[in-house]
Structure formats: structure tokens, C-alpha cells
Amino acid sequence: MGHLDVSKLSKTKDRANYIHHLVNDIRALEIMLERGMIEEEPIRIGAEQEFCLVNQQYSPCSKSLDVLKDIDDSHFTTEIGNFNLEANLDPVVLNDRCFSSLHQQLKTLMKKADEAAHQHDSMIVLAGILPSLSLKNVSLDTMTPMPRYEVLNEAIKTTRREDFNIHIKGVDELNLLHDSVMLEGCNTSFQMHLQVDPNNFIDTYNWAQAIAGPILSACTNSPILFGQELWRETRIALFTQSIDTRTNSYVLNENQSRVSFGINWQTGSITDIFKDNISRFRSFLTTSYIKDSVDMIENGEIPRLRALDLHNGTIYPWNRVCYGISNGKPHLRIENRYIPSGPTMVDEIANMVFWVGVMMGKPKQYDNIHNIWEFRDVKNNFFNAARYGMAAQFYWNGKYVSSYDLILNELLPMAYKGLYRFGVSPQDAEYYLKIIKDRVKSHSGSEWGIRSYRNLLKTYKRYEAMQILTAQIYNKQQKGYPVSTWQILKPNTATIVNSDRTVKHIMNTDVYSVDKKDSIELVLHIMRWKDIHHMPVTNNDKKLEGVLSWKDVERYLNKKDKETTSVNKLMKRDIVTIEEDCLIEDAKRMMSDKNISFLPVLRHGKLIGLLTSSDL
């Protein structure tokens, strides 16, 4: 969708015109397949690198358009988040030193982006989900100010007609309502493209589905969102929910999410995949640059299939079918969308080598896999990988096998054969696949992130731990060594964040509160059990309504009416509060001037933390 000027489909006439072109594109694709116009060889590979911009405090930096302008290179384009950009690598033929070639171009492009970012006091970080992200980074204010993203947001919100309900449960639990598609901007990926021979496309696509779980398990790198430890690849859950056009009341129906692993094996022909998508998902965008594709073929032109391309750009299967034109010839490819950005460029290229190798090295025993395996086992494998990474077990060939054993004993040898079959040099194959082998035997990006984050939380409060973790990722990426060589961070890893410390760095977020209808007896017990000197009073929406201090309630210790006296009677309503982004020095001054030892921390009027004199 990035190269198109799009608008929302609203008028009946526009909708009818767009659908006509969409159906026409399907017919054009069928004609090209019938006439053998789709390129069969050589097989090419390509990739898209999404990355984050951070400021000197290692928090998201919304300067993408300024940085993009300074990069001044057509390989780069925008993303929905104003703190993200994307670089598109040139496709290369799958042979010889093709992966080294891609790696070199990636380094060149990232160096160019890094230099431009530094001109705007920002830096580049590769992460599936940036650890230092906070909720304020995913508001509409941080959306890239371009019409197409506003149109997409409005179209999905109109279709959905209610806020997005995000619920992800891992070790921690995230439960929130959000009013825009901006949560999608939390995700950054390394999208890999593999051209496929149209004559055996369906079987190849089903194989891509079959191996998705095991491949993902070795590549996870998105374990933390808003300071919560969730899935090993949290992107999978977050992306699914962040642009879901279904309302909650429809989720139990057969309606499929626009972000999906699918519900069954593919059968028939390549056009049946597109037909199924059109049948399931209504178009909500259009563009003015659409020609009659069938007429173009009859006139000796190669159509771009604009309408189909636009529709395809609004659905997000983890393995997506794509049509394109390269060197004047139409081709078909599979876009792998489930691999995260990072931890380093060499890790990403190794992921690609692993995936392409297994794709091309499929043994004959797995031909027509849709007749041999249950699709639900494959889908279950994928979500197990997203949840547990290398700790997952997979149902493979009729039995359960660990990720560790499956990758080392079957998939890596398969990848070598697939790469050598297409003339990839042993130098490339051995260098990059050894990175996968070392990672499987040590730790992935998500495992390193979780172990390091847990250690940091022993010394630092959550927000500072998130910043330090991001800073360390940046530093290690600069050195370029694979994640398998990274040492797990120690609890006392020194803060290297260049920032004026704010309230959120030191506030307590594990807060006990009571309701104004609660009894003083309950308050007394909680304060004594938990050694609390101040008790916030909140309503059901976490809005702060008052505060009780120990001095307010201790006189009720031996009174009989403490059971019947409510919090409402004693709480103070005139409360001094502070925002999370206020400087610590300002908080100290405020507490000194007001002669208080306790400050509730609010965000949009809701209690999110407490700051006490002992924290200072």
C-alpha cells in the first residue's frame, strides 16, 4: 500500500468500480497462468527491514519523516508509527554468495539510515518490539502524518465500531482498550520474500505453513511489551489484535481475523488463495490509479494488478502470497511476515538462510503435505512457538519432538541440502547456519531479553530497566556479534541512559488502593500487613478520588465503629499529585514546599504509581 495514494471506499459507485477491477485482476492473473507468462526461474529472494528510531534516552523518537528526507534514498519508506522506518532490499538470484550480497546491502542501507538519524539526535534499534515503548508512544499523535495511514485507521475503526480490546497473557498479563490501530506500530519485522515456481505454488505454500512453527521458535525476539513479560514472540498476539476488524461479538463466529495463520490447507490454484481472501474480507480502500488488467494483457502489457495488490495489502497472513513484476516479468512469491527485527543484522540474514534453506530442501516425503498432516497440528505448532520459543514442543510426523532436536537433527541438515541444490556457496551456507546452530544451543533474542530484564528488575524500577535493556541492545547491535554470544545482563548493569531522571524512573507501580465504600477496618489491616503509610482511594476506572494516611486511621485501631466507618468519611479529597514525566528534582521540591512525603502519580487522571520520600 505504501506506493499508492489511497482513499476510503464509501460511495456505492466507487465500491462497485473497485470490485469490478478486483475481479478483473483475478481473471488477468488466471490468463497469465494459463499462457505461461508467470516467471518460473531463476528463483529470487528479497527482504524488507523495519527498524525503530530512538532518542538519547533510548525511548521512541517520532522523527521518521525528517530522517527519511535526509536519507534521500528510494529504498526507504515510512511505516504507520512515526518512530519507525522500512528499508527494502533489492531482490537477488538464489545462488552463490547471494546472502552475503544481501547482508552487505543491508549494512550499507542501515549505515546510511544511522547517519541520517544522528543528524536528528536519534539512533536506530532493531527489535521486534522496542523494550522502552510506553503507551504514550502509541497514540494518534505518534502516527506518521500521512493521509494513507489516517485513511487506514478510519476505515478499520469504522468497520469495527468499537475500541480495540488487547488481552495477552504470558508470565505477566496485558489487558487494555485502545482507540486506534497505532498498537500495530509497536511491531517491527524482517520480512523475507521467496519467489516460487507457479507450477507447484500450492504445495510450496503449504510447506511454508508446515515449517512456520519450528522456524519461528529459533528466531523469537519480542518478549516484552510495555514492561510486561508476555509471549516469546509477542508480535504474533499483538498484531492479530491491533488491527482486528471484527467486533468482540463476532469473534466466536467463523469470521477470520485479517491477521491470521489461516484455517486450513490451501488447495486448487494460486488464484483460489486470492479468491478466498476477497470472499472473506471486504475492501475498505481504493486508489485512482487502476487500469483494466485484461485489456492490458491483450495489448501486450504486463498489468500491475493494482486493485488486487491494494486488497492484498489490507490482509496480513503470516505467510502472504504476493504478485509482482521484476525486470518486466510477472512473478509470484511468498512473503514471510512472522520473523521479528533483530537482534542483529547477521542474525536476521541467518534467519533468512535457515528459512530459505528449509523451504528449498523439502524432502519428497513431505510432498502434498496437506494429504498427510492435520492443519490444526501445524497451526498449533506455530502458536506454541510464538508463546514458548525454543521451549516449545512440536507435533511433527505423528509424534512430539522438542524444538531443539527438530532443528538440530532434521531442519538444519535439510537447509544445507536446499541451499546447495540451488548453488548457494558453502561459505555462505556454513557461516549463517552456524549462527542458527549456536543460537539454538545458547539463547535467542527473546531468551536473552527476558533473562536480562528479570535481572535488571532486581536493581531498577520497571521503566528504567526498560531503558537500560534498550540501550544495551543498541550497544550490542553496534558491535554486530550474533545474539548467541551476548552475555545475559547482570542486576547491577550500570545505567547508560543519558537522561534527566523523571518520576517514572523511581515510582512504585505495584500499588494497593481501596474504594471509598470500603471499611476503615480493611484499610487498617492492609496498611499494617503491607507496611503502607498512605493509601490511595480509587474508583472502578482507577481515577483517584482521595487519600488516607496512617495518621488519619490509626485512632480507629481500638474503636468498635471501625467496621462500620467507611473510607469516604475520612479520606482527604484535596490531593497533591504529579505526572510521570516530571523531573525528580521537581518532585523533591514539590514535596518539600508542601511538606508532604507522598505523591500519587497520575496519567489522564488515573493512578499509575506512587512516589514516596523513601523512593527519593
RASUL-V500209 format. One record per residue. RES is the residue in one letter. SS is DSSP state (alpha for helix, beta for strand, coil for the rest). OMEGA is omega in degrees with one decimal (* if undefined). Layout:
# RASUL-V500209
res/ss/omega
RES/SS/OMEGA
RES/SS/OMEGA
This chain:
# RASUL-V500209
res/ss/omega
M/coil/-171.6
G/coil/-175.1
H/coil/-175.8
L/coil/168.1
D/coil/-173.1
V/beta/174.2
S/beta/-177.2
K/beta/175.8
L/coil/-178.5
S/coil/-178.5
K/coil/-179.4
T/alpha/-179.3
K/alpha/179.5
D/alpha/-179.1
R/alpha/179.9
A/alpha/179.3
N/alpha/-179.3
Y/alpha/179.6
I/alpha/177.0
H/alpha/-179.7
H/alpha/179.4
L/alpha/178.2
V/alpha/179.0
N/alpha/177.9
D/alpha/177.5
I/alpha/178.6
R/alpha/179.2
A/alpha/179.0
L/alpha/178.2
E/alpha/179.3
I/alpha/-179.5
M/alpha/177.3
L/alpha/179.7
E/alpha/-176.0
R/coil/178.4
G/coil/-177.7
M/coil/-178.6
I/coil/-175.8
E/coil/179.4
E/coil/177.6
E/coil/-0.3
P/coil/176.0
I/coil/179.1
R/beta/175.4
I/beta/177.6
G/beta/-178.3
A/beta/174.3
E/beta/-179.9
Q/beta/172.6
E/beta/-178.5
F/beta/-176.5
C/beta/170.3
L/beta/177.4
V/beta/178.1
N/coil/-176.7
Q/coil/175.9
Q/coil/179.3
Y/coil/172.8
S/coil/-178.7
P/beta/-175.2
C/coil/-174.0
S/coil/-180.0
K/coil/-171.3
S/alpha/-177.1
L/alpha/177.0
D/alpha/179.7
V/alpha/-179.9
L/alpha/179.5
K/alpha/-179.5
D/alpha/177.1
I/alpha/175.1
D/coil/-177.6
D/coil/-175.4
S/coil/176.2
H/coil/-173.9
F/beta/176.1
T/beta/-175.4
T/beta/169.8
E/coil/-177.0
I/coil/177.8
G/beta/-177.6
N/coil/176.6
F/coil/179.7
N/beta/170.1
L/beta/179.5
E/beta/174.3
A/beta/179.7
N/beta/179.3
L/coil/177.9
D/coil/177.8
P/coil/178.1
V/beta/179.1
V/beta/-179.3
L/coil/173.9
N/coil/171.4
D/beta/-175.9
R/coil/-173.8
C/alpha/-177.2
F/alpha/173.9
S/alpha/179.2
S/alpha/176.7
L/alpha/-179.1
H/alpha/-179.2
Q/alpha/178.2
Q/alpha/178.5
L/alpha/179.4
K/alpha/-179.9
T/alpha/-178.9
L/alpha/-179.4
M/alpha/176.3
K/alpha/178.2
K/alpha/178.9
A/alpha/-178.7
D/alpha/179.5
E/alpha/178.4
A/alpha/179.8
A/alpha/-179.5
H/alpha/176.5
Q/coil/-178.9
H/coil/177.8
D/coil/178.3
S/coil/-177.1
M/beta/-178.9
I/beta/176.2
V/beta/174.4
L/coil/179.4
A/coil/176.9
G/coil/169.9
I/beta/-178.0
L/coil/-176.7
P/coil/-175.5
S/coil/177.6
L/coil/170.9
S/coil/-175.5
L/alpha/-177.9
K/alpha/179.2
N/alpha/-176.6
V/alpha/174.1
S/coil/178.8
L/alpha/178.3
D/alpha/-176.9
T/alpha/174.3
M/beta/176.9
T/coil/-173.5
P/coil/176.7
M/coil/-174.1
P/alpha/-173.3
R/alpha/179.4
Y/alpha/175.6
E/alpha/179.1
V/alpha/179.4
L/alpha/180.0
N/alpha/-179.0
E/alpha/-178.0
A/alpha/-179.4
I/alpha/179.0
K/alpha/179.2
T/alpha/179.3
T/alpha/-174.0
R/alpha/176.9
R/coil/172.7
E/coil/-179.4
D/coil/178.6
F/beta/-178.3
N/beta/-176.4
I/beta/177.4
H/beta/179.7
I/beta/-177.2
K/beta/172.7
G/coil/171.0
V/coil/171.0
D/coil/-178.6
E/beta/177.0
L/beta/-178.7
N/beta/-178.3
L/beta/172.0
L/beta/-179.2
H/beta/-170.3
D/coil/179.6
S/coil/178.7
V/alpha/-174.0
M/alpha/175.6
L/alpha/175.9
E/alpha/-179.8
G/alpha/175.6
C/alpha/-171.6
N/beta/170.3
T/coil/-172.9
S/beta/170.9
F/beta/-172.8
Q/beta/-173.5
M/beta/-177.8
H/beta/177.4
L/beta/177.1
Q/beta/-174.9
V/coil/175.4
D/coil/-176.8
P/alpha/-176.5
N/alpha/176.7
N/alpha/-174.4
F/alpha/-174.1
I/alpha/179.9
D/alpha/178.7
T/alpha/179.2
Y/alpha/179.4
N/alpha/175.8
W/alpha/176.6
A/alpha/177.2
Q/alpha/-175.9
A/alpha/-175.2
I/alpha/-172.9
A/alpha/-178.4
G/alpha/-179.9
P/alpha/178.8
I/alpha/-178.4
L/alpha/-174.6
S/alpha/-179.1
A/coil/-170.8
C/coil/-173.8
T/coil/-177.0
N/coil/-177.7
S/beta/-171.9
P/coil/-171.1
I/beta/176.0
L/beta/-178.8
F/coil/177.6
G/coil/-178.9
Q/beta/176.4
E/beta/-171.9
L/coil/178.4
W/coil/174.5
R/coil/172.1
E/beta/-175.3
T/alpha/178.3
R/alpha/-175.5
I/alpha/179.2
A/alpha/-174.1
L/alpha/-177.7
F/alpha/179.4
T/alpha/-174.6
Q/alpha/-171.3
S/alpha/176.6
I/coil/179.0
D/coil/-178.5
T/coil/178.2
R/coil/170.0
T/coil/-175.8
N/alpha/-176.9
S/alpha/-178.4
Y/alpha/-172.4
V/coil/-179.3
L/coil/176.9
N/coil/-178.2
E/coil/-178.9
N/coil/-177.4
Q/coil/176.5
S/coil/176.3
R/coil/171.5
V/beta/-168.8
S/beta/170.7
F/coil/-176.6
G/coil/-178.3
I/coil/178.5
N/coil/172.9
W/coil/173.9
Q/coil/175.7
T/coil/179.0
G/coil/-178.0
S/coil/179.9
I/alpha/-178.2
T/alpha/178.3
D/alpha/177.3
I/alpha/178.3
F/alpha/179.1
K/alpha/179.3
D/alpha/179.1
N/alpha/179.8
I/alpha/-179.8
S/alpha/-176.1
R/alpha/-170.0
F/coil/178.4
R/coil/176.4
S/coil/173.6
F/coil/176.5
L/beta/173.3
T/beta/177.5
T/beta/-176.2
S/coil/-174.5
Y/coil/-179.6
I/coil/176.4
K/coil/177.1
D/coil/-172.6
S/alpha/-179.8
V/alpha/177.1
D/alpha/-179.9
M/alpha/179.5
I/alpha/-179.1
E/alpha/178.3
N/coil/177.2
G/coil/178.7
E/coil/175.5
I/coil/-177.4
P/coil/177.8
R/coil/-178.4
L/coil/-173.9
R/alpha/-176.9
A/alpha/179.1
L/alpha/178.4
D/alpha/-179.1
L/alpha/177.9
H/alpha/-179.4
N/alpha/-180.0
G/coil/179.1
T/coil/169.8
I/coil/-166.7
Y/beta/172.8
P/beta/-176.4
W/coil/166.7
N/beta/-173.8
R/beta/175.8
V/beta/-179.4
C/beta/172.5
Y/beta/178.4
G/beta/177.4
I/beta/178.8
S/beta/-178.1
N/coil/176.7
G/coil/-179.0
K/beta/178.1
P/beta/178.9
H/beta/175.5
L/beta/-179.7
R/beta/172.9
I/beta/177.2
E/beta/176.5
N/beta/-173.3
R/coil/-171.3
Y/coil/-178.3
I/coil/-178.4
P/beta/169.1
S/coil/172.5
G/coil/-3.0
P/coil/176.2
T/coil/178.2
M/alpha/-178.6
V/alpha/174.9
D/alpha/-179.1
E/alpha/179.1
I/alpha/175.9
A/alpha/176.5
N/alpha/-178.5
M/alpha/178.9
V/alpha/179.7
F/alpha/-177.7
W/alpha/-178.5
V/alpha/179.7
G/alpha/179.9
V/alpha/177.4
M/alpha/-174.9
M/alpha/-176.3
G/coil/-177.1
K/coil/176.8
P/coil/-178.1
K/alpha/-178.5
Q/alpha/-179.7
Y/alpha/173.6
D/coil/-179.3
N/coil/-174.7
I/alpha/179.8
H/alpha/176.5
N/alpha/-173.9
I/coil/-173.6
W/coil/172.2
E/coil/179.4
F/alpha/-177.8
R/alpha/175.7
D/alpha/180.0
V/alpha/178.5
K/alpha/178.3
N/alpha/176.3
N/alpha/-177.5
F/alpha/-178.1
F/alpha/172.0
N/alpha/178.2
A/alpha/-180.0
A/alpha/-178.6
R/alpha/-167.0
Y/alpha/179.0
G/alpha/-177.3
M/alpha/177.0
A/alpha/-176.2
A/coil/167.6
Q/beta/-178.2
F/beta/172.9
Y/beta/-170.0
W/beta/-179.6
N/coil/173.7
G/coil/177.2
K/beta/178.9
Y/beta/179.8
V/beta/-179.5
S/beta/175.7
S/alpha/-178.4
Y/alpha/-176.5
D/alpha/-177.9
L/alpha/-178.0
I/alpha/-175.3
L/alpha/-171.6
N/alpha/-177.0
E/alpha/-170.8
L/alpha/178.8
L/alpha/175.0
P/alpha/177.4
M/alpha/-179.3
A/alpha/177.6
Y/alpha/-178.3
K/alpha/-179.4
G/alpha/180.0
L/alpha/-179.6
Y/alpha/179.2
R/alpha/-178.4
F/coil/172.7
G/coil/175.3
V/beta/-174.8
S/coil/175.7
P/alpha/179.8
Q/alpha/178.0
D/alpha/-175.8
A/alpha/-175.4
E/alpha/-178.3
Y/alpha/-173.7
Y/alpha/-179.9
L/alpha/174.5
K/alpha/177.3
I/alpha/176.7
I/alpha/-179.4
K/alpha/179.2
D/alpha/-178.9
R/alpha/178.9
V/alpha/-177.8
K/alpha/179.6
S/coil/178.9
H/coil/175.8
S/coil/177.5
G/alpha/-178.3
S/alpha/179.7
E/alpha/177.1
W/alpha/-177.8
G/alpha/-178.1
I/alpha/-178.8
R/alpha/-179.9
S/alpha/-178.3
Y/alpha/178.0
R/alpha/178.4
N/alpha/-179.2
L/alpha/-179.2
L/coil/176.5
K/coil/-177.3
T/coil/-172.2
Y/coil/170.3
K/coil/-168.0
R/alpha/-173.2
Y/alpha/179.5
E/alpha/176.9
A/alpha/178.4
M/alpha/179.8
Q/alpha/-179.4
I/alpha/178.9
L/alpha/179.3
T/alpha/179.1
A/alpha/-179.7
Q/alpha/175.9
I/alpha/179.5
Y/alpha/-178.1
N/alpha/-178.1
K/alpha/176.2
Q/alpha/179.8
Q/alpha/179.6
K/alpha/171.7
G/coil/179.7
Y/coil/-179.4
P/coil/-175.6
V/alpha/179.9
S/alpha/-179.6
T/alpha/-176.7
W/coil/174.5
Q/coil/174.6
I/coil/-178.0
L/coil/178.4
K/coil/-178.0
P/coil/-176.4
N/coil/175.1
T/coil/-173.7
A/coil/175.7
T/coil/178.7
I/coil/-179.1
V/coil/179.1
N/coil/-176.8
S/coil/166.8
D/coil/-174.7
R/coil/-177.2
T/beta/-176.7
V/alpha/-176.0
K/alpha/177.5
H/alpha/-172.1
I/alpha/-176.8
M/coil/173.1
N/beta/179.1
T/coil/176.4
D/coil/-167.7
V/coil/170.8
Y/coil/176.6
S/beta/178.4
V/beta/176.8
D/coil/-177.8
K/coil/178.7
K/coil/179.4
D/coil/-179.8
S/beta/176.4
I/alpha/178.3
E/alpha/178.7
L/alpha/-179.8
V/alpha/179.8
L/alpha/-178.5
H/alpha/180.0
I/alpha/-177.2
M/alpha/178.5
R/alpha/-179.4
W/alpha/-173.0
K/coil/179.7
D/coil/-178.5
I/coil/179.8
H/coil/178.4
H/beta/-177.5
M/beta/176.6
P/beta/176.1
V/beta/-177.0
T/beta/174.6
N/coil/-175.8
N/coil/-179.9
D/coil/-178.5
K/coil/175.0
K/beta/-178.5
L/beta/-178.4
E/beta/-179.2
G/beta/179.9
V/beta/171.7
L/beta/173.2
S/beta/178.3
W/alpha/178.8
K/alpha/-179.6
D/alpha/-169.6
V/alpha/-172.0
E/alpha/179.4
R/alpha/179.1
Y/alpha/-176.1
L/coil/-175.3
N/coil/179.2
K/coil/-179.3
K/alpha/-175.4
D/alpha/177.1
K/alpha/179.2
E/alpha/-174.5
T/coil/178.2
T/coil/-177.6
S/beta/177.5
V/alpha/-177.1
N/alpha/-176.5
K/alpha/-171.6
L/alpha/-171.2
M/coil/175.2
K/beta/-177.8
R/coil/179.5
D/coil/-169.8
I/coil/172.6
V/coil/-178.9
T/beta/-179.3
I/beta/176.9
E/beta/-173.9
E/coil/-176.6
D/coil/176.6
C/coil/178.9
L/beta/179.2
I/alpha/179.2
E/alpha/178.1
D/alpha/177.9
A/alpha/178.3
K/alpha/-178.3
R/alpha/-179.6
M/alpha/-179.0
M/alpha/178.8
S/alpha/-178.3
D/alpha/-176.9
K/alpha/-178.3
N/coil/178.8
I/coil/-177.9
S/coil/-171.9
F/beta/178.3
L/beta/170.4
P/beta/179.8
V/beta/-174.8
L/beta/167.9
R/beta/-175.9
H/coil/176.3
G/coil/-178.4
K/beta/-178.7
L/beta/178.2
I/beta/-179.3
G/beta/177.7
L/beta/175.6
L/beta/-179.4
T/beta/179.9
S/coil/178.5
S/coil/175.4
D/coil/-178.8
L/coil/*
